[in-house]
Amino acid sequence: MTKPYSLRLDEQTHDDAQDVFANLGMDFSTGVKVYLKKVIKTNGIPFKVSNEPTSLDRSLEELKDGNYKSFNSVDELFDDLDN
């Protein structure tokens, strides 16, 4: 037996998710079912949920603080990477 459920999402989130699911060959409802099956199988959310900054967050902070190297050519970049 199946039960209908209502899910409230902003339009952009729904449309973006629907596009991803369509590219995977499924409709929105099937995509949500796949996600929920994974939640059940893993007995939790199937990805890391954290308030810790990501490597992207840390990199953007370093960039904002001016803590980065710049190079005048690709050769300079590769020389630096080799050292």
C-alpha positions in Angstrom: 0.0 0.0 0.0 1.3 3.5 -0.8 0.4 6.8 0.9 0.4 10.2 -0.7 2.5 12.8 1.0 2.8 16.5 0.5 6.3 18.1 0.5 6.7 21.9 0.7 9.7 23.2 -1.3 10.6 26.4 -2.8 10.2 26.4 -6.6 13.9 26.6 -7.4 14.8 23.7 -5.2 12.1 21.6 -6.7 13.0 22.5 -10.3 16.7 21.9 -9.7 16.1 18.5 -8.1 13.6 17.6 -10.8 16.3 18.3 -13.4 18.9 16.2 -11.6 16.4 13.3 -11.3 15.4 13.6 -15.0 19.0 13.4 -16.0 19.2 10.2 -14.0 16.1 8.8 -15.8 13.6 9.2 -13.0 10.8 11.5 -12.0 10.8 13.6 -8.8 8.7 11.1 -6.8 11.1 8.2 -7.7 14.1 10.4 -6.8 12.7 11.1 -3.3 11.9 7.4 -2.8 15.5 6.5 -3.7 16.7 9.0 -1.2 14.4 7.7 1.5 15.4 4.1 0.8 19.1 5.1 1.3 18.2 6.8 4.6 16.6 3.6 5.7 19.5 1.4 4.5 22.2 3.6 6.2 20.0 4.3 9.2 20.8 8.0 8.8 21.3 10.7 6.4 23.5 9.3 3.5 26.0 12.1 3.5 28.0 14.0 6.1 26.0 16.8 7.9 28.3 19.2 9.7 28.7 22.7 10.9 32.5 22.4 10.3 33.8 24.5 7.5 34.5 22.7 4.3 37.8 22.8 2.4 36.1 25.2 0.0 35.1 27.5 3.0 38.7 27.4 4.3 40.1 28.1 0.8 37.8 31.1 0.3 38.7 32.4 3.7 42.4 32.2 2.8 41.8 33.9 -0.5 39.9 36.7 1.3 42.8 37.1 3.8 45.3 37.4 1.0 46.9 34.1 2.0 47.7 32.7 -1.5 50.4 32.5 -4.1 50.1 33.9 -7.6 52.2 33.0 -10.6 53.1 34.8 -13.8 53.2 31.7 -15.9 52.2 28.0 -15.9 55.9 27.1 -15.7 56.2 29.1 -12.5 53.2 27.3 -11.1 54.7 23.8 -11.9 58.1 24.8 -10.6 56.4 25.7 -7.3 54.4 22.5 -7.3 57.6 20.5 -7.9 59.3 22.0 -4.8 
